[in-house]
């Protein structure tokens, strides 16, 4: 019984340490547009990442990008590059950087910065005074970024 309790305690400590490794949006370190380190310290789930890419309630990546691997998803976009072969075109660190803040790699990109919380322009405040305050949550959680990355890395 004692070894089982010690094992559970070790598992809890490891899980706590992993969740403590999450990097806040403002603390993500870019190098030439790439983000080498995981922003969660936890390996991404490609199945959940596929759902985030396809879901209009989550990432909705499919609204701008076609994806040959998702023939079952209707109304795929054509304004962003096709996701087929993305893992052959970019490294894992480069894709993570693009997901976190595409503007770092592609200046003036129309792609949303999915893990960014500052630097937005709120014209409604200036013109109507009715826009939301300047407090923003990221569009995707850190683990969702890692999940989407894991999925995109399967597209070779």
N, CA, C and O of each residue as an XYZ file, in Angstrom:
624
protein
N       0.823     -1.191      0.000
C       0.000      0.000      0.000
C       0.868      1.256      0.000
O       0.587      2.224     -0.707
N       1.931      1.221      0.810
C       2.802      2.386      0.892
C       3.450      2.718     -0.454
O       3.507      3.894     -0.815
N       3.948      1.714     -1.222
C       4.512      2.039     -2.542
C       3.465      2.659     -3.480
O       3.798      3.538     -4.275
N       2.213      2.213     -3.395
C       1.167      2.764     -4.254
C       0.931      4.235     -3.923
O       0.756      5.057     -4.822
N       0.927      4.566     -2.631
C       0.724      5.950     -2.211
C       1.896      6.805     -2.656
O       1.710      7.927     -3.128
N       3.109      6.275     -2.505
C       4.285      7.011     -2.958
C       4.250      7.217     -4.467
O       4.632      8.279     -4.959
N       3.794      6.208     -5.201
C       3.678      6.316     -6.654
C       2.672      7.386     -7.043
O       2.920      8.176     -7.954
N       1.535      7.413     -6.354
C       0.524      8.434     -6.648
C       1.044      9.825     -6.302
O       0.781     10.790     -7.019
N       1.784      9.922     -5.200
C       2.345     11.217     -4.816
C       3.356     11.695     -5.861
O       3.399     12.878     -6.199
N       4.159     10.773     -6.360
C       5.136     11.134     -7.389
C       4.429     11.569     -8.676
O       4.846     12.529     -9.323
N       3.357     10.855     -9.042
C       2.587     11.219    -10.222
C       1.969     12.604    -10.054
O       1.999     13.414    -10.981
N       1.411     12.879     -8.879
C       0.825     14.190     -8.609
C       1.887     15.281     -8.685
O       1.648     16.342     -9.261
N       3.056     15.024     -8.108
C       4.139     16.013     -8.135
C       4.588     16.275     -9.572
O       4.844     17.419     -9.946
N       4.682     15.210    -10.380
C       5.089     15.379    -11.771
C       4.040     16.157    -12.548
O       4.380     17.030    -13.347
N       2.771     15.848    -12.321
C       1.685     16.563    -13.000
C       1.678     18.023    -12.595
O       1.512     18.897    -13.446
N       1.856     18.305    -11.318
C       1.896     19.681    -10.831
C       3.073     20.424    -11.442
O       2.944     21.582    -11.838
N       4.211     19.764    -11.516
C       5.391     20.400    -12.106
C       5.147     20.709    -13.579
O       5.565     21.757    -14.070
N       4.464     19.790    -14.295
C       4.188     20.031    -15.698
C       3.241     21.207    -15.879
O       3.456     22.048    -16.752
N       2.194     21.272    -15.060
C       1.259     22.384    -15.220
C       1.916     23.704    -14.820
O       1.542     24.764    -15.322
N       2.880     23.641    -13.930
C       3.595     24.847    -13.523
C       4.526     25.328    -14.626
O       4.995     26.465    -14.592
N       4.798     24.457    -15.614
C       5.710     24.811    -16.692
C       5.033     25.634    -17.781
O       5.707     26.084    -18.708
N       3.713     25.848    -17.698
C       3.018     26.614    -18.727
C       3.570     28.032    -18.802
O       3.743     28.706    -17.787
N       3.838     28.458    -20.008
C       4.396     29.792    -20.241
C       3.250     30.756    -20.538
O       2.408     30.472    -21.391
N       3.212     31.868    -19.858
C       2.185     32.886    -20.074
C       2.364     33.507    -21.463
O       3.484     33.562    -21.972
N       1.275     33.974    -22.080
C       1.387     34.540    -23.427
C       2.459     35.620    -23.572
O       3.175     35.637    -24.573
N       2.581     36.494    -22.626
C       3.570     37.563    -22.717
C       4.997     37.126    -22.478
O       5.930     37.895    -22.708
N       5.183     35.880    -22.012
C       6.521     35.381    -21.701
C       7.081     34.418    -22.749
O       8.180     33.891    -22.577
N       6.340     34.188    -23.825
C       6.805     33.278    -24.867
C       8.018     33.896    -25.558
O       8.005     35.070    -25.926
N       9.059     33.093    -25.727
C      10.306     33.566    -26.339
C      10.365     33.120    -27.801
O      10.298     31.930    -28.108
N      10.493     34.103    -28.690
C      10.607     33.848    -30.124
C      12.059     34.001    -30.549
O      12.783     34.855    -30.037
N      12.475     33.159    -31.495
C      13.781     33.311    -32.123
C      13.570     33.180    -33.626
O      13.309     32.087    -34.128
N      13.682     34.277    -34.330
C      13.409     34.319    -35.772
C      12.005     33.804    -36.081
O      11.809     33.082    -37.059
N      11.035     34.172    -35.255
C       9.652     33.775    -35.456
C       9.287     32.417    -34.889
O       8.105     32.088    -34.787
N      10.280     31.624    -34.519
C      10.042     30.272    -34.009
C       9.999     30.269    -32.486
O      10.621     31.105    -31.830
N       9.261     29.322    -31.943
C       9.196     29.116    -30.494
C       9.631     27.676    -30.250
O       8.866     26.736    -30.464
N      10.861     27.522    -29.804
C      11.447     26.191    -29.673
C      10.847     25.377    -28.535
O      10.623     24.175    -28.678
N      10.586     26.030    -27.405
C      10.131     25.303    -26.218
C       8.620     25.173    -26.198
O       7.897     26.091    -26.584
N       8.157     24.021    -25.742
C       6.729     23.822    -25.527
C       6.221     24.888    -24.565
O       6.919     25.249    -23.617
N       5.021     25.391    -24.798
C       4.480     26.413    -23.894
C       3.723     25.786    -22.736
O       3.207     26.495    -21.871
N       3.654     24.447    -22.714
C       2.996     23.754    -21.602
C       3.906     22.757    -20.906
O       3.688     22.442    -19.736
N       4.909     22.258    -21.589
C       5.715     21.186    -21.040
C       5.026     19.838    -21.158
O       5.517     18.839    -20.633
N       3.879     19.805    -21.851
C       3.108     18.575    -22.024
C       2.980     18.310    -23.521
O       2.702     19.222    -24.300
N       3.183     17.068    -23.912
C       3.076     16.683    -25.313
C       1.646     16.918    -25.797
O       0.686     16.616    -25.088
N       1.512     17.457    -27.003
C       0.203     17.717    -27.571
C      -0.530     16.458    -27.998
O       0.093     15.437    -28.293
N      -1.849     16.533    -28.028
C      -2.730     15.441    -28.439
C      -3.220     15.738    -29.857
O      -4.042     16.636    -30.044
N      -2.734     15.003    -30.857
C      -3.116     15.304    -32.237
C      -4.611     15.106    -32.511
O      -5.160     15.773    -33.387
N      -5.274     14.216    -31.790
C      -6.715     14.011    -31.983
C      -7.477     15.260    -31.551
O      -8.363     15.725    -32.268
N      -7.142     15.801    -30.392
C      -7.777     17.039    -29.949
C      -7.371     18.201    -30.867
O      -8.182     19.083    -31.149
N      -6.133     18.197    -31.324
C      -5.674     19.239    -32.235
C      -6.470     19.251    -33.529
O      -6.800     20.318    -34.046
N      -6.778     18.080    -34.051
C      -7.598     17.990    -35.275
C      -8.968     18.603    -35.025
O      -9.493     19.323    -35.873
N      -9.547     18.319    -33.863
C     -10.852     18.879    -33.523
C     -10.781     20.405    -33.457
O     -11.675     21.083    -33.962
N      -9.732     20.951    -32.842
C      -9.581     22.398    -32.718
C      -9.457     23.038    -34.098
O     -10.056     24.084    -34.350
N      -8.692     22.426    -34.987
C      -8.512     22.947    -36.340
C      -9.849     22.988    -37.089
O     -10.137     23.954    -37.795
N     -10.658     21.946    -36.934
C     -11.897     21.821    -37.698
C     -13.087     22.538    -37.076
O     -14.033     22.887    -37.782
N     -13.057     22.761    -35.785
C     -14.224     23.274    -35.066
C     -14.395     24.783    -35.190
O     -13.466     25.552    -34.947
N     -15.589     25.186    -35.570
C     -15.903     26.620    -35.645
C     -15.977     27.243    -34.256
O     -15.901     28.466    -34.134
N     -16.122     26.445    -33.217
C     -16.194     26.955    -31.843
C     -14.827     27.003    -31.172
O     -14.699     27.520    -30.062
N     -13.817     26.475    -31.827
C     -12.476     26.464    -31.233
C     -11.529     27.276    -32.115
O     -11.659     28.498    -32.193
N     -10.593     26.623    -32.772
C      -9.612     27.337    -33.586
C     -10.166     27.837    -34.907
O      -9.798     28.913    -35.380
N     -11.061     27.042    -35.502
C     -11.680     27.377    -36.783
C     -10.638     27.662    -37.868
O     -10.854     28.508    -38.736
N      -9.531     26.965    -37.813
C      -8.461     27.142    -38.806
C      -8.974     26.858    -40.212
O      -8.526     27.461    -41.187
N      -9.915     25.934    -40.297
C     -10.442     25.484    -41.573
C     -11.198     26.593    -42.309
O     -11.433     26.483    -43.512
N     -11.576     27.650    -41.605
C     -12.268     28.767    -42.258
C     -11.356     29.482    -43.252
O     -11.833     30.050    -44.234
N     -10.057     29.455    -43.002
C      -9.091     30.125    -43.888
C      -8.203     29.154    -44.652
O      -7.717     29.480    -45.735
N      -7.989     27.972    -44.102
C      -7.073     26.998    -44.694
C      -7.831     25.770    -45.186
O      -8.667     25.222    -44.468
N      -7.541     25.348    -46.389
C      -8.007     24.040    -46.841
C      -7.115     22.989    -46.196
O      -5.973     23.265    -45.828
N      -7.650     21.786    -46.064
C      -6.880     20.701    -45.469
C      -7.306     19.413    -46.149
O      -8.393     18.898    -45.886
N      -6.464     18.894    -47.015
C      -6.779     17.686    -47.770
C      -7.089     16.506    -46.862
O      -7.800     15.589    -47.274
N      -6.577     16.507    -45.645
C      -6.788     15.408    -44.705
C      -8.194     15.445    -44.106
O      -8.593     14.495    -43.433
N      -8.951     16.516    -44.333
C     -10.293     16.663    -43.748
C     -11.371     16.788    -44.828
O     -12.087     17.789    -44.858
N     -11.504     15.798    -45.714
C     -12.526     15.929    -46.762
C     -13.950     15.952    -46.191
O     -14.888     16.366    -46.873
N     -14.102     15.513    -44.957
C     -15.411     15.477    -44.302
C     -15.846     16.840    -43.764
O     -17.003     17.004    -43.378
N     -14.950     17.809    -43.733
C     -15.261     19.136    -43.192
C     -15.602     20.069    -44.350
O     -14.790     20.285    -45.249
N     -16.818     20.618    -44.314
C     -17.295     21.483    -45.391
C     -16.787     22.915    -45.233
O     -16.324     23.316    -44.165
N     -16.884     23.660    -46.310
C     -16.590     25.093    -46.340
C     -15.157     25.411    -45.912
O     -14.931     26.251    -45.040
N     -14.207     24.737    -46.527
C     -12.805     25.014    -46.232
C     -12.367     26.289    -46.937
O     -12.797     26.583    -48.052
N     -11.503     27.037    -46.265
C     -11.064     28.323    -46.783
C      -9.979     28.214    -47.830
O      -9.359     27.167    -48.016
N      -9.770     29.325    -48.506
C      -8.749     29.388    -49.550
C      -7.865     30.614    -49.408
O      -7.046     30.880    -50.288
N      -8.007     31.371    -48.322
C      -7.193     32.581    -48.200
C      -5.851     32.327    -47.526
O      -4.915     33.112    -47.679
N      -5.759     31.230    -46.783
C      -4.487     30.817    -46.191
C      -3.955     29.630    -46.971
O      -4.700     29.023    -47.740
N      -2.688     29.282    -46.796
C      -2.131     28.130    -47.526
C      -2.786     26.822    -47.090
O      -3.220     26.685    -45.946
N      -2.852     25.869    -48.010
C      -3.375     24.543    -47.706
C      -2.500     23.920    -46.631
O      -1.275     24.028    -46.678
N      -3.130     23.270    -45.667
C      -2.376     22.668    -44.568
C      -1.706     21.350    -44.956
O      -0.870     20.841    -44.209
N      -2.059     20.797    -46.109
C      -1.418     19.559    -46.567
C       0.085     19.782    -46.662
O       0.536     20.722    -47.316
N       0.852     18.928    -46.019
C       2.306     19.008    -46.075
C       2.929     20.105    -45.240
O       4.115     20.395    -45.396
N       2.154     20.726    -44.349
C       2.697     21.834    -43.548
C       3.916     21.408    -42.729
O       4.836     22.200    -42.524
N       3.922     20.158    -42.262
C       5.052     19.686    -41.454
C       6.307     19.451    -42.295
O       7.403     19.313    -41.752
N       6.148     19.405    -43.608
C       7.313     19.329    -44.490
C       7.853     20.725    -44.807
O       9.028     20.880    -45.138
N       6.997     21.729    -44.705
C       7.398     23.096    -45.034
C       7.980     23.861    -43.858
O       8.818     24.744    -44.039
N       7.538     23.524    -42.653
C       7.962     24.254    -41.454
C       8.373     23.274    -40.364
O       7.878     22.149    -40.307
N       9.280     23.712    -39.505
C       9.676     22.902    -38.352
C       8.622     23.026    -37.260
O       7.748     23.891    -37.323
N       8.709     22.172    -36.278
C       7.802     22.227    -35.129
C       7.879     23.590    -34.442
O       6.848     24.165    -34.094
N       9.072     24.105    -34.248
C       9.251     25.406    -33.587
C       8.657     26.537    -34.420
O       8.071     27.471    -33.872
N       8.805     26.456    -35.737
C       8.242     27.492    -36.603
C       6.711     27.472    -36.562
O       6.078     28.526    -36.489
N       6.117     26.279    -36.608
C       4.660     26.176    -36.555
C       4.145     26.678    -35.212
O       3.138     27.386    -35.158
N       4.829     26.318    -34.124
C       4.413     26.815    -32.800
C       4.441     28.341    -32.785
O       3.513     28.971    -32.278
N       5.492     28.939    -33.334
C       5.586     30.391    -33.386
C       4.451     31.016    -34.187
O       3.897     32.041    -33.790
N       4.109     30.403    -35.308
C       3.017     30.914    -36.142
C       1.690     30.815    -35.393
O       0.875     31.734    -35.457
N       1.470     29.724    -34.693
C       0.222     29.567    -33.929
C       0.137     30.576    -32.787
O      -0.916     31.168    -32.551
N       1.236     30.767    -32.088
C       1.240     31.691    -30.945
C       0.982     33.115    -31.416
O       0.094     33.789    -30.895
N       1.756     33.579    -32.402
C       1.605     34.944    -32.902
C       2.152     35.006    -34.321
O       3.349     35.212    -34.524
N       1.279     34.828    -35.291
C       1.694     34.777    -36.692
C       2.374     36.059    -37.153
O       3.192     36.026    -38.073
N       2.049     37.186    -36.526
C       2.651     38.465    -36.932
C       4.159     38.502    -36.737
O       4.844     39.276    -37.406
N       4.685     37.693    -35.847
C       6.131     37.668    -35.629
C       6.835     37.105    -36.863
O       7.901     37.586    -37.246
N       6.238     36.091    -37.481
C       6.824     35.475    -38.670
C       6.393     36.184    -39.946
O       7.206     36.451    -40.830
N       5.102     36.482    -40.026
C       4.524     37.103    -41.215
C       3.943     38.456    -40.824
O       2.800     38.548    -40.376
N       4.744     39.504    -40.999
C       4.317     40.847    -40.616
C       2.985     41.191    -41.287
O       2.797     40.946    -42.479
N       2.075     41.757    -40.512
C       0.744     42.152    -40.988
C      -0.086     40.970    -41.485
O      -0.945     41.138    -42.351
N       0.159     39.796    -40.953
C      -0.629     38.615    -41.303
C      -2.075     38.805    -40.864
O      -2.341     39.452    -39.851
N      -2.999     38.247    -41.619
C      -4.397     38.284    -41.209
C      -4.752     37.079    -40.351
O      -5.878     36.966    -39.867
N      -3.783     36.168    -40.159
C      -4.019     35.014    -39.299
C      -4.099     35.471    -37.852
O      -3.272     36.267    -37.406
N      -5.088     34.975    -37.115
C      -5.177     35.359    -35.699
C      -3.945     34.912    -34.919
O      -3.349     33.876    -35.214
N      -3.586     35.687    -33.948
C      -2.529     35.293    -33.001
C      -3.245     34.552    -31.884
O      -3.878     35.169    -31.028
N      -3.145     33.252    -31.893
C      -3.976     32.431    -31.021
C      -3.551     32.432    -29.562
O      -4.334     32.036    -28.698
N      -2.323     32.871    -29.262
C      -1.857     32.866    -27.867
C      -1.228     34.216    -27.549
O      -0.094     34.301    -27.080
N      -1.981     35.244    -27.812
C      -1.529     36.620    -27.592
C      -2.611     37.345    -26.806
O      -3.799     37.083    -26.996
N      -2.212     38.246    -25.933
C      -3.188     38.947    -25.098
C      -3.025     40.461    -25.102
O      -3.771     41.164    -24.419
N      -2.061     40.971    -25.861
C      -1.850     42.418    -25.837
C      -1.529     42.939    -27.236
O      -1.304     42.165    -28.166
N      -1.513     44.267    -27.366
C      -1.156     44.882    -28.621
C      -2.297     45.004    -29.616
O      -2.070     45.318    -30.784
N      -3.513     44.759    -29.169
C      -4.661     44.867    -30.058
C      -5.146     46.311    -30.144
O      -5.001     47.079    -29.193
N      -5.711     46.668    -31.267
C      -6.296     47.990    -31.450
C      -7.806     47.848    -31.323
O      -8.416     47.021    -32.001
N      -8.400     48.644    -30.467
C      -9.839     48.599    -30.252
C     -10.470     49.894    -30.740
O     -10.678     50.802    -29.935
N     -10.784     50.018    -32.035
C     -11.294     51.284    -32.550
C     -12.611     51.716    -31.920
O     -12.891     52.913    -31.852
N     -13.414     50.787    -31.465
C     -14.683     51.152    -30.844
C     -14.510     52.058    -29.643
O     -15.334     52.943    -29.414
N     -13.467     51.856    -28.881
C     -13.215     52.718    -27.721
C     -13.007     54.157    -28.161
O     -13.545     55.091    -27.567
N     -12.227     54.314    -29.197
C     -11.888     55.660    -29.646
C     -13.091     56.374    -30.259
O     -13.271     57.577    -30.067
N     -13.907     55.632    -30.991
C     -14.990     56.263    -31.739
C     -16.345     56.214    -31.036
O     -17.151     57.133    -31.175
N     -16.595     55.151    -30.288
C     -17.904     55.041    -29.642
C     -17.801     54.955    -28.126
O     -18.772     55.220    -27.417
N     -16.626     54.584    -27.630
C     -16.467     54.393    -26.189
C     -17.125     53.135    -25.679
O     -17.202     52.927    -24.468
N     -17.610     52.277    -26.587
C     -18.376     51.096    -26.178
C     -17.629     49.777    -26.330
O     -18.189     48.724    -26.025
N     -16.417     49.803    -26.779
C     -15.676     48.553    -26.959
C     -15.323     47.952    -25.613
O     -15.317     48.630    -24.585
N     -15.031     46.671    -25.647
C     -14.610     45.973    -24.433
C     -13.335     46.592    -23.894
O     -12.632     47.315    -24.599
N     -13.046     46.297    -22.632
C     -11.800     46.814    -22.056
C     -10.595     46.155    -22.726
O     -10.751     45.354    -23.648
N      -9.430     46.486    -22.273
C      -8.207     45.974    -22.889
C      -7.754     44.635    -22.328
O      -6.628     44.214    -22.592
N      -8.589     43.963    -21.570
C      -8.240     42.667    -21.001
C      -8.681     41.575    -21.965
O      -9.867     41.446    -22.270
N      -7.740     40.807    -22.432
C      -8.035     39.742    -23.371
C      -7.479     38.424    -22.852
O      -6.413     38.380    -22.237
N      -8.208     37.370    -23.108
C      -7.684     36.022    -22.885
C      -7.193     35.533    -24.246
O      -7.679     36.005    -25.274
N      -6.254     34.613    -24.274
C      -5.829     34.083    -25.569
C      -6.996     33.382    -26.263
O      -7.906     32.883    -25.601
N      -6.969     33.347    -27.585
C      -8.024     32.665    -28.336
C      -8.015     31.166    -28.061
O      -9.069     30.533    -28.004
N      -6.827     30.602    -27.890
C      -6.689     29.188    -27.553
C      -5.860     29.052    -26.288
O      -4.955     29.848    -26.036
N      -6.175     28.042    -25.501
C      -5.381     27.737    -24.308
C      -4.019     27.201    -24.749
O      -3.864     26.720    -25.872
N      -3.056     27.287    -23.868
C      -1.703     26.821    -24.172
C      -1.707     25.361    -24.627
O      -1.021     25.013    -25.588
N      -2.468     24.509    -23.949
C      -2.496     23.098    -24.335
C      -3.155     22.901    -25.692
O      -2.776     21.996    -26.437
N      -4.130     23.732    -26.023
C      -4.736     23.634    -27.351
C      -3.719     23.994    -28.442
O      -3.724     23.395    -29.517
N      -2.859     24.959    -28.169
C      -1.780     25.292    -29.112
C      -0.902     24.064    -29.337
O      -0.592     23.714    -30.476
N      -0.505     23.417    -28.251
C       0.349     22.223    -28.372
C      -0.397     21.083    -29.058
O       0.217     20.300    -29.783
N      -1.704     20.974    -28.845
C      -2.500     19.935    -29.502
C      -2.585     20.187    -31.009
O      -2.397     19.268    -31.806
N      -2.868     21.430    -31.396
C      -2.920     21.775    -32.822
C      -1.559     21.522    -33.460
O      -1.480     20.988    -34.566
N      -0.506     21.897    -32.778
C       0.844     21.649    -33.271
C       1.068     20.156    -33.504
O       1.591     19.756    -34.544
N       0.668     19.335    -32.528
C       0.847     17.879    -32.664
C       0.091     17.354    -33.887
O       0.592     16.500    -34.619
N      -1.105     17.869    -34.096
C      -1.877     17.460    -35.275
C      -1.189     17.930    -36.552
O      -0.999     17.139    -37.475
N      -0.818     19.188    -36.617
C      -0.193     19.716    -37.830
C       1.106     18.984    -38.166
O       1.457     18.853    -39.338
N       1.813     18.512    -37.156
C       3.056     17.764    -37.393
C       2.787     16.400    -38.043
O       3.715     15.756    -38.532
N       1.532     15.961    -38.049
C       1.196     14.700    -38.739
C       0.952     14.926    -40.222
O       0.853     13.962    -40.981
N       0.852     16.172    -40.648
C       0.526     16.488    -42.036
C       1.797     16.626    -42.862
O       2.290     17.730    -43.097
N       2.312     15.495    -43.293
C       3.554     15.451    -44.088
C       3.251     14.940    -45.482
O       4.157     14.827    -46.308
